[in-house]
């Protein structure tokens, strides 16, 4: 039976264990995998392991009556998928804490989510010591080993009698905002949200014969180059794996991203159809002469989390199916029709079920400093008519944020791209607010940097950016009198050491501003301002494109870390 969009993923796991017990769910590395290779976990093994863990949770933590919140901070392996399903089955929800949070931010998140227990794997005992969890009142409990989870043949079934209708509102997963410039805020997903996120096959049938994004994942084996502790890791295993028969090949738990040499080893040990990865990883594999042929030979490459370099994408699209998964933490994924021309691989035409509405920014009624271009549109998501929330759209299942609204402002700006046949597709342009997402997925609010820097004597205007980059950059326009008798270098050094360094000490290290990426505007290129005298961000980025590139080249040559090192920090 095909997907109806109204299904519980735990129930689906049980069905697969019954009807296709020996089919492969996921491929994981053996210990010393370079000598011993990879092993398969079947649906029977997965279901048995989930049952065993669910019983262990009750024995260790007691029965959950009120859908208890349980955090897990473990090695980057498939135990995340096992535990997520077991928590759901035993009437609990999983909190995914980001290891980059400061001690205070994490304590705030645990309190806000009413966390009852913190589970950890033995591999993370040392790294979690900095969190100071002993004083939080949260129960600390070691989670069993991988081998314990897999040694579950014959485990008694855990009683699970829920139906979709009576449990669709039950919360099952908590992720959170980055907490880089303020307390992290929990974001809750329920069974209905998860089912809608898994509705791609249903949407594919509804919109046949048009092809839609993510179809390339159905029934395929792919290398998953995103950590299991990321939400995307759980989505690929417990959504696409469960509902689309996608089989994920996981890198070793201690791998950081997917370096070229590791990619080649995974290709040697597994029969792989495609790759799901961040743009950084795709670019890194493309630029490496040893891995480019293997990358180009894949049936598909799917990137997520940020925009992919156009030059790399244009070249790669000539060899393989290049696609993107796009969406937002709060509103879930948005599925798109495939382009008719491969040269438009970077554009989107959202399926009707996404209920997307694009409005010219000058008619949206919402101001933005990002652009004053009349050909830029702001995206809204409208509540569809009929059944609400709909079974195929995630956004309005987020009751805590959108229960009482009929329109969601995504704060995203898009530009129309006219196709040869006269139809219109859309290219992501920028955020409408000041949120900047670096290449590892961590975000910061640019204005939190810009306001303090603008208070430095002599500063006229400031713009911070860095979308898709390893670190933020800052461009500063000074008053003429503040430059008299001084070199640009001395001005930057003064601002950096007396203002920016102080800001850096107050935020997490992943968003700290390097001195190498701070520079001044040129006299013949002052910032272009909106009628409200705000810097037009996209115009500034275009005007200073070369200078921004030069700043990151300086950072790569003289900074404390290379892009690969910085990416490693993000992935950890």
Residue pairs with C-beta under 8 A, 6 or more apart in sequence:
2 201
2 202
2 205
3 198
3 199
3 201
3 202
3 243
4 202
4 391
5 195
5 196
5 198
5 199
5 202
5 391
5 392
6 164
6 165
6 168
6 195
6 391
7 164
7 195
7 198
7 243
8 162
8 163
8 164
8 167
8 191
8 195
9 85
9 88
9 194
9 195
9 198
9 238
9 239
9 242
9 243
10 50
10 85
10 88
10 89
10 160
11 160
11 162
12 242
12 243
13 43
13 46
13 47
13 50
13 85
13 242
14 47
14 160
16 23
16 25
16 43
16 47
16 242
17 43
17 44
17 46
17 47
17 48
20 43
21 42
21 43
21 44
22 42
22 43
22 44
23 42
23 43
23 245
24 40
24 41
24 42
24 247
25 40
25 41
25 42
25 43
25 45
25 46
25 237
25 241
25 247
26 40
26 41
26 46
26 78
26 81
26 237
26 241
26 247
26 248
26 249
26 250
27 38
27 39
27 40
27 41
27 221
27 247
27 248
27 249
27 250
27 270
28 38
28 39
28 41
28 77
28 78
28 250
29 37
29 38
29 39
29 250
29 251
29 252
29 269
30 36
30 37
30 38
30 39
33 252
33 265
33 269
34 265
37 269
38 249
38 269
38 270
41 78
41 150
45 150
45 152
45 153
46 81
46 82
46 85
48 152
48 153
48 154
48 155
49 82
49 86
49 149
49 150
49 152
49 155
50 82
50 85
50 86
50 89
50 158
51 86
51 89
51 152
51 155
51 156
51 157
51 158
52 149
52 152
52 155
53 82
53 83
53 86
53 144
53 149
54 86
54 87
54 89
54 90
54 158
55 155
55 156
55 158
56 86
56 144
57 64
57 70
57 86
57 87
57 90
57 92
58 64
58 90
60 141
61 68
61 70
61 116
61 117
61 139
61 141
64 90
64 91
64 92
65 91
67 91
67 92
67 93
67 170
67 171
68 91
68 92
68 93
68 116
68 117
69 92
69 93
69 95
69 113
69 114
69 115
69 116
69 174
70 87
70 92
70 93
70 94
70 95
70 115
70 116
70 117
70 118
70 119
71 94
71 95
71 96
71 97
71 110
71 115
71 117
71 118
71 119
71 138
72 80
72 83
72 94
72 95
72 96
72 118
72 119
72 120
72 143
73 97
73 99
73 118
73 119
73 120
73 121
73 124
73 128
73 229
74 80
74 83
74 119
74 120
74 121
74 123
74 124
74 143
74 229
75 121
75 123
75 124
75 253
75 254
76 227
76 228
76 229
76 253
76 254
76 255
77 146
77 228
77 250
77 253
78 146
78 228
78 237
78 250
79 121
79 143
79 146
79 149
79 228
80 228
80 229
80 233
80 234
81 228
81 233
81 234
81 237
81 238
81 241
82 149
83 94
83 119
83 143
84 94
84 172
84 173
84 234
84 238
85 238
86 158
87 93
87 94
87 172
88 94
88 172
88 191
89 158
89 160
90 158
91 170
93 171
93 172
93 173
93 174
93 188
94 172
94 173
94 174
95 109
95 110
95 113
95 115
95 174
95 186
96 173
96 174
96 175
96 176
96 229
96 230
96 231
96 234
97 106
97 109
97 110
97 176
98 176
98 178
98 179
98 184
99 127
99 229
99 572
100 178
100 442
100 508
100 510
101 109
101 179
101 184
101 508
102 179
102 508
103 130
103 131
103 132
105 179
105 183
105 184
106 131
106 184
107 131
107 132
107 136
108 179
108 183
108 184
109 115
109 176
109 179
109 183
109 184
109 186
110 118
110 136
110 138
111 136
112 183
112 185
112 186
113 174
113 186
115 138
116 138
116 139
117 138
117 139
117 140
117 141
118 133
118 138
118 139
118 140
118 141
119 141
119 142
119 143
120 128
120 140
120 141
120 142
120 143
121 142
121 143
121 145
122 142
122 145
123 253
125 142
133 140
134 140
162 170
164 191
164 195
167 191
168 190
168 191
168 192
168 195
169 190
169 191
169 192
169 399
170 190
170 191
171 188
171 189
171 190
172 189
172 190
172 191
172 194
173 188
173 189
173 194
173 231
173 234
174 186
174 187
174 188
174 189
175 186
175 187
175 189
175 231
175 329
176 184
176 185
176 186
176 187
177 184
177 185
177 187
177 329
177 443
178 184
178 442
178 443
178 444
179 508
180 442
180 443
180 444
180 445
180 507
180 508
180 510
180 511
181 444
181 445
181 448
181 507
181 511
182 445
182 448
187 329
187 330
187 398
187 400
187 401
188 398
188 399
188 400
189 397
189 398
190 397
190 399
192 389
192 391
192 397
193 332
193 394
193 397
193 398
194 238
194 239
195 391
196 332
196 389
196 390
196 391
196 392
196 393
196 394
196 397
197 235
197 239
197 332
197 333
197 394
198 239
198 240
198 242
198 243
198 244
199 243
199 391
199 392
200 212
200 214
200 215
200 217
200 218
200 240
200 243
200 244
200 335
201 218
201 243
201 244
202 391
202 392
203 212
203 335
203 351
203 353
203 392
204 211
204 212
204 215
204 218
206 353
206 392
207 337
207 351
207 352
210 337
210 338
211 337
211 338
212 335
212 336
212 337
212 338
212 351
213 323
213 324
213 325
213 326
213 335
213 336
213 337
213 338
213 348
214 240
214 244
214 302
214 323
214 325
214 335
215 338
216 274
216 299
216 300
216 302
216 321
216 323
217 236
217 240
217 244
217 246
217 274
217 276
217 300
217 302
218 244
218 245
218 246
219 244
219 245
219 246
220 246
220 247
220 273
220 274
220 299
220 300
221 246
221 247
221 248
221 249
221 270
221 271
221 272
221 273
221 274
222 236
222 246
222 247
222 248
222 249
222 272
222 273
222 274
222 275
222 276
222 300
222 302
223 248
223 249
223 251
223 258
223 263
223 266
223 267
223 270
223 272
223 274
223 275
223 276
223 277
224 233
224 236
224 237
224 248
224 249
224 250
224 251
224 276
225 251
225 257
225 258
225 275
225 276
225 277
225 278
225 281
226 232
226 233
226 236
226 276
226 277
226 278
226 304
226 305
227 233
227 571
228 234
228 237
228 250
230 441
231 329
232 276
232 304
232 305
232 325
235 333
236 246
236 248
236 276
237 248
240 246
241 247
241 248
249 266
249 270
249 272
251 258
251 262
251 266
252 262
255 262
256 567
256 568
256 571
256 572
257 277
257 278
257 280
257 281
257 284
257 564
257 567
257 568
257 571
258 266
258 275
258 277
258 281
258 284
258 285
259 284
259 564
260 284
260 285
260 288
260 290
260 291
261 290
263 285
263 291
263 294
263 295
264 290
264 291
264 294
266 272
267 294
272 298
273 298
273 299
273 300
274 298
274 299
274 300
274 301
274 302
274 321
275 282
275 285
275 295
275 298
275 300
275 301
275 302
276 302
276 303
276 304
276 325
277 285
277 301
277 302
277 303
277 304
278 303
278 304
278 305
278 306
278 439
278 440
278 441
279 303
279 305
279 306
279 307
279 308
279 309
279 439
279 468
280 439
280 440
280 563
280 567
282 295
282 301
282 303
282 308
282 312
282 316
283 308
283 309
283 312
284 564
285 291
285 292
285 294
285 295
286 292
286 295
286 312
286 315
286 316
287 312
295 301
295 316
295 320
296 316
296 319
296 320
297 319
297 320
298 320
299 320
299 321
300 320
300 321
300 322
300 323
301 316
301 320
301 321
301 322
301 323
302 322
302 323
302 324
302 325
303 322
303 323
303 324
303 325
304 324
304 325
304 326
305 437
305 441
306 437
306 439
306 441
306 467
306 468
307 346
307 428
307 467
307 468
308 322
308 324
308 346
310 346
313 322
313 345
313 346
314 343
314 345
316 322
317 342
317 343
317 345
318 342
322 342
322 345
323 338
323 345
324 346
324 348
325 333
326 333
326 334
326 336
326 348
326 428
327 333
327 334
327 394
328 410
328 412
330 395
330 398
330 401
330 402
331 381
331 394
331 395
331 398
331 402
331 408
331 410
332 393
332 394
332 395
332 397
332 398
333 394
334 348
334 350
334 354
334 356
335 350
335 351
335 353
335 354
336 348
336 349
336 350
336 351
336 354
337 349
337 350
337 351
339 345
339 347
339 349
339 419
339 425
340 419
340 421
341 419
341 420
344 417
344 419
344 425
346 427
347 417
347 425
347 426
347 427
348 425
348 426
348 427
348 428
349 423
349 424
349 425
349 426
350 356
350 426
353 384
353 390
353 392
353 393
354 381
354 393
355 381
355 382
355 383
355 384
355 390
355 393
355 395
356 379
356 380
356 381
356 382
357 379
357 380
357 381
357 382
357 407
358 377
358 378
358 379
358 380
358 414
358 416
358 426
359 377
359 378
359 380
360 374
360 375
360 376
360 377
360 378
361 368
361 371
361 372
361 373
361 374
361 376
361 377
361 378
361 413
361 432
362 374
364 378
366 378
366 409
366 432
367 532
368 378
368 413
368 432
368 433
369 434
369 530
369 532
369 534
369 535
369 536
369 537
370 376
370 413
370 429
370 430
370 431
370 432
370 433
370 536
370 537
370 538
371 413
371 429
371 430
371 536
371 537
371 538
371 539
372 530
372 531
372 536
372 539
373 415
373 538
375 415
375 416
376 413
376 414
376 415
376 429
377 413
377 414
377 415
377 416
377 426
378 409
378 410
378 411
378 412
378 413
378 414
378 432
379 410
379 412
379 413
379 414
380 407
380 408
380 409
380 410
381 393
381 395
381 407
381 408
381 410
382 406
382 407
382 408
383 396
383 405
383 406
383 407
384 390
384 393
388 396
389 395
389 396
389 397
390 396
395 402
395 408
396 402
396 408
402 408
411 431
411 432
411 433
411 435
412 428
412 431
412 432
413 428
413 429
413 430
413 431
413 432
414 426
414 427
414 428
414 429
415 426
415 427
415 429
416 424
416 425
416 426
416 427
417 424
417 425
417 426
417 427
418 424
419 425
429 538
430 467
430 537
430 538
431 467
433 445
434 445
434 446
434 447
434 450
435 443
435 444
435 445
435 446
436 443
436 444
436 445
436 446
436 464
436 465
436 466
436 467
436 472
437 443
437 467
437 468
438 444
438 466
438 467
438 468
438 469
438 470
438 471
438 472
438 510
438 511
438 570
439 468
439 469
439 470
439 567
439 570
440 470
440 510
440 566
440 567
440 569
440 570
440 571
441 570
442 508
442 510
442 511
442 570
444 472
444 507
444 511
446 463
446 464
446 465
446 472
449 462
449 464
449 472
449 474
449 500
449 503
449 513
450 462
450 463
450 464
452 499
452 502
452 503
453 459
453 462
453 464
453 474
453 476
453 495
453 499
453 500
453 503
454 461
454 462
455 499
456 495
456 498
456 499
457 482
458 478
458 479
458 481
458 482
458 483
458 491
459 476
459 477
459 478
459 479
459 482
459 495
460 477
460 478
460 479
461 476
461 477
461 521
461 527
461 529
461 535
462 474
462 475
462 476
462 477
462 535
463 474
463 475
463 527
463 535
463 537
463 540
464 472
464 473
464 474
464 513
465 472
465 473
465 475
465 537
465 540
465 541
465 548
466 472
466 473
466 517
469 552
470 552
470 555
470 561
470 563
470 566
470 567
471 511
471 512
471 513
471 514
471 517
471 555
471 566
472 511
472 512
472 513
472 517
473 513
473 517
473 518
473 519
473 548
473 551
473 552
474 500
474 513
474 517
474 518
474 519
475 519
475 520
475 521
475 527
475 540
475 544
475 547
475 548
476 492
476 495
476 518
476 519
476 520
476 521
477 520
477 521
477 526
477 527
478 491
478 520
478 521
482 491
483 491
488 519
488 520
491 520
492 515
492 518
492 519
492 520
493 515
495 518
496 513
496 515
496 518
500 513
500 515
500 518
503 513
504 512
504 513
509 569
510 569
510 570
514 555
514 559
516 551
516 554
516 555
516 558
516 559
517 551
517 552
517 554
517 555
518 551
519 547
519 551
521 527
521 544
525 543
525 544
527 535
527 536
527 540
528 535
528 536
528 539
528 540
528 543
529 535
529 536
530 536
541 548
556 562
556 563
561 569
